[in-house]
């Protein structure tokens, strides 16, 4: 079992890989089935994934954003980008 911090970093990276462009910036869909599957989970509301999302919010790495299309949408903060580490910006 991954620890919460490690899973949070992986979730942030996967969410970033599958991000969408909106006026609010790069929007991350942390509950997206593709993101969830790629992390090895079946349920986006599994205890481990919920804990990972809370970890990201508690450390101000992501902020909730309501774009009116889906629950669980976030934007990555500057602190989150730094914490995520080297990752290609596309």
C-alpha positions in Angstrom: 0.0 0.0 0.0 1.3 3.4 -1.0 1.6 6.0 1.7 -0.7 9.0 1.4 1.9 11.5 0.3 3.2 9.2 -2.5 -0.3 8.5 -3.7 -1.1 12.2 -3.6 1.9 13.0 -5.8 0.9 10.3 -8.3 -2.7 11.5 -8.3 -1.5 15.1 -9.0 0.7 13.9 -11.8 -2.0 11.8 -13.4 -4.6 14.5 -13.0 -2.1 16.9 -14.7 -1.5 14.5 -17.5 -5.2 14.4 -18.3 -6.0 18.1 -17.5 -8.3 20.2 -19.6 -7.9 23.9 -20.6 -10.6 26.3 -19.4 -10.7 30.0 -18.6 -9.9 29.1 -15.0 -6.6 27.5 -16.2 -5.5 23.9 -16.3 -8.4 22.0 -14.8 -7.7 18.7 -13.2 -10.4 16.0 -13.0 -9.2 14.0 -10.0 -12.2 11.7 -10.1 -11.9 10.9 -13.9 -12.2 7.2 -14.5 -9.1 7.1 -16.6 -7.0 8.8 -13.9 -8.5 6.4 -11.3 -7.8 3.3 -13.4 -4.3 4.4 -14.2 -3.6 4.6 -10.5 -4.9 1.0 -10.0 -8.3 1.8 -8.4 -11.8 1.0 -9.5 -13.6 3.6 -7.4 -12.8 7.3 -7.5 -14.2 7.6 -3.9 -12.0 4.9 -2.5 -10.6 5.8 0.9 -7.1 6.1 -0.3 -7.9 8.4 -3.2 -10.1 10.6 -1.0 -7.3 10.9 1.5 -4.8 11.8 -1.3 -7.2 14.5 -2.5 -7.5 15.9 1.0 -3.7 15.8 1.3 -3.3 17.9 -1.8 -6.0 20.4 -0.6 -4.6 20.5 2.9 -1.2 21.4 1.6 -2.6 24.0 -0.9 -1.3 22.1 -3.9 -4.7 22.2 -5.5 -7.8 24.4 -5.2 -11.4 23.5 -6.0 -12.9 25.1 -9.0 -16.5 24.9 -10.1 -16.7 24.9 -13.9 -20.2 23.5 -13.9 -19.4 20.2 -15.7 -18.2 17.7 -13.1 -17.6 17.3 -9.4 -14.1 17.0 -8.2 -12.5 19.6 -10.4 -9.4 21.5 -9.3 -6.7 23.8 -10.5 -3.1 23.2 -9.5 -1.5 26.0 -7.5 2.1 27.3 -7.9 3.0 25.3 -4.8 1.5 22.2 -6.4 3.4 22.6 -9.6 6.6 23.0 -7.6 5.8 20.0 -5.3 4.9 17.8 -8.3 8.5 18.1 -9.5 9.9 18.1 -13.0 7.1 17.4 -15.4 6.8 18.5 -19.0 4.6 21.5 -19.5 2.6 20.8 -22.7 
